[in-house]
Structure formats: structure tokens, C-alpha cells
């Protein structure tokens, strides 16, 4: 670190979390190198995710009642959850910790913290737009409609809706705000919660374009295509990153490599409670004969979201706990096709839909892990689960502030390694 406070930093990971982190650090005045093992940016969980920027729909999966729901889902071959033992102790440790978080008070505390992170991330995204002028990301702000199939579940949620940007809508009001819901049999629709201000964008396109902007940033030292293989530690401090292309001296290293972060951290004795939640998506083309939903829609019971991104409909769904397996299961894909054709039959050309499966790095609590580790000079920005796109902008700013010796702009209890 020189007299001006500038550090030589390395960020590991070229997905949306890694790229936004590298940008935030460069903007904070540090010299930054980005290490990514693939030839292109955003080829993992950032490639074809749901595309929703859900700043207020952040409640973690772990909640009271979820274990019982999970049993019902597992008995349904088309259900949103699938479990298969992967032969590792890590899977069982993660599940045990997840079940420990399935209590109402814990969920409420985590949700409150994630709402704060979501609001801050929304603010940071606006600032990033002004700084980087991202203009090819298919950004829209149509609002988000969460639809419910069970009247009892909808009544429970509607009773808690306090107004503000969120409104409880009757079945008829849902159909008025999103007529495409009526293109199939809408007998299943009990009601919905509409949140204004929620956005949709192309996560992959944003990551790639921000990477292009980053390449021209005066503080950016370049991107290295390499496999990170370990750290050089002197005393209790990381002083360099080892890669298959050689060592990179560093005044600090930020782990933002999703699931790979756990294996790297273990090399220096740190256990990160990360597990892959496998999800599927379809990207279906839209042409003049189709009527896609205008607003961003989430089917609460089926855990399926729909977002129009440019000239395609992105449909994302499912939580499969099957280990690090990115193969597309034909049965899961067929179930997703049946679901979307029933719910939005006229929305897109599903026969030409491009399927995708990705692994979302999740903590048992559902909250990301941000900030410094017990090993000085090693920082975390990992564990965002299905909300990596949404939280990436705020998480990047928080980590950049902490690396720069500033206090976090929001409270970090529940968002650090020791609390995961």
C-alpha cells in the first residue's frame, strides 16, 4: 500500500459479483487485476439466470414451514425441489445448518438485513449506471408481481403487506396489471403482491459490458485467464495469489468466485458454508404473434419466475440439491416446459427455447458473506444464492469500502463469515 492509500488487489471471479467488485475497487482508487479461469466473462451462474433485480423480494429460502413444504415438493416429480445425496459430508453439514435457520425469528432478522442490502444495491446500481453508462443490458423497470395459487397463502401474505411500493392485488387486479396471465386457464390465480420499481436486465450482457468498461479504467491492471491454485501467506497475511500462470503479488485478494471460493478458502484453513443450488432456465424467443408478460412475474408456489429480456422470455426455476452437476436433466426440463406452457401459453416460442442449468452458491442462512476473513488481506464477496445479480452492486461497494479502510455503509451483522 503506497502513501496515497492505493493497494494492489486481485479479484478472483469473472461473474457479475467479481466484475462489479473489480469496478468498485478501481473506482475507489486501487489497482486491480481480475483472475478468471474461463476465456470469457460471466459463463457460470451469471450466464442465463432469471434477470430479475428484486430489491425487495429477498426473503431467504430458510423459514419456518419450509421443511414440511420441502417434503411435499420432493414427492411431486414436477415440484420445485429435488434432492440427491452427492456423497459429501459438506452436503449434510449444509443441510443441517439450513434446517437450523428454518425458524421464523431467524428468517425475519435475515430478511431485514437483506432488505437493507437490497435497497443499498439499488442505489449503487443507479450510481454505476451514471459512472459506466451501460447501454446494452435490456434494462426495464416494470415492477414485480408475485402470484399465489393458494388462497390461504395469499391471504397470509396480503395481511402483512404494509403498503408503500407493495400492493396486495385481487385476482381481477392481477389480470388487469398483467393480461397475459389470462391467456391460459387463470382459475388457479388467488391473488398477487405487486412491487413497483423492481427491474429486469440481462445479467450476462451487463457483466460483459462492464468488463469492457473496466478494461479501459485507468486503475485496471488487466484480466488474467488462469486457474487460481492457492495463496502465498507470510505471517497471518496473504501477500500473493498462486495461479497456473504464476504468482500475482497482492496487497489484498477478494474471493468472488462463487462455488470455487470454498475450495480456495479451504487451502488456508477457512471453511465457507457454500453449497450449489442448481437452477434451470429457458430463454424463449418472442415475435409478433406472442404476448409475453410485461411485468416481472414470480409464481410463488412453483418457484418460477418470468422476465422479458429484450426479444426473449427468460423463465427460471427449481432448486436442485444434487452437488456440482451442471448437466441438464431431461425430466426437469420437461417439467419446466409443462409449467410455462400452462401458465403463459402465448408468451413465447417455447419450441425454440434454449435451456440452461447453473449452480447458485448459497449459504444456509441465505445471506452472502462479505468482508475480511481471519486471514488478513483475504476478503469475501460470496454466497449470494439466487440473488447474486440483485445484490452484486451493493456487495461490491461494501467490500470496496472495507478494503479501503472505511466503515461499511450498512450494518454487517448476519453478512459475515462468522455469522453464516
Helices and strands as residue ranges (DSSP letters): E 8-12, H 16-27, E 31-36, E 52-53, H 66-75, E 81-83, H 89-100, H 104-132, E 144-148, H 151-160, E 166-170, H 171-177, G 179-182, E 191-195, E 199-200, H 203-215, E 220-225, E 228-234, E 237-243, E 246-249, E 252-255, H 260-266, E 275-285, E 296-299, E 304-309, E 312-321, H 330-343, E 349-362, E 369-372, E 378-382, G 385-387, H 388-403, G 417-419
